[in-house]
Amino acid sequence: MGAQTWNDPRKTAKHNANSPLLKLPAELRIEIYSLCLISPNRVNLNKPYISFSQRRHPNRGGQLLKVHPPALFRVCRQTRCETIPIYFRKNKFRVFALNYDVKPYARFLRYQRVYGRPEDLVLTYVGQPNWANLVKWLEMVYLKRCAPPERREGFWANRNSVVVEGMFMLVERVRKRMSWKEVLRVLEARRVFLACIDTRWKL
């Protein structure tokens, strides 16, 4: 989800002077854009490829697939300027953190600063255990630079998710009275529980 993919003038049509759409009143154009861009369902800003067996075992590996932006972003500069704020402010989004890596979320933050915070955004972790990535995510939550993951319930909940989500709850609870170094020592102690569930947390 790079900046050039979503907001690059070179990706727009060269000729738009005769477009009937642009001759409509602004209020009517906004209404049309909203009908095209606002989804009743949560919008995935990236997409994990997970096989059927991995659906039953969410901690197995996968890969992130590219999600293409709406075609209206590429019509012309005017439609891009008018549609991007609607898309990012009015939709509910999900960002997948493959192997607990929240870099895709960090990239999305750039759009939040420019176009405003979305109505709702959740992060969902998928893939394999990665302690370094998890610690970085926890630190970002501690510094209030990132949101914690969406809580898993029902079929998707397991021992691993209980411990991981408990770590995020701990970080949010003690951030005002403990330094990050102190918090990290507590997290390292809890890493033992994760390693008992899945030995890949030792790596």
Protein Blocks (a to p, Z undefined) as FASTA:
>chain_A
ZZklmmcfklpcfblklgmklmpcfklmmmmmmmmmmcfbdcdfbdcdddfklmmmmmbc
cddddddddfklmmpmmlmmmmmmmmmmmpccddddehhiaklmmmmmmmmmmnopafbd
cdddedjddfklmmmmmmmmmnopaccddddehjlpcfklmmmmmmmmmmmmmmmmccfk
lmmmmmmmmmmmmmmmpmklmZZ
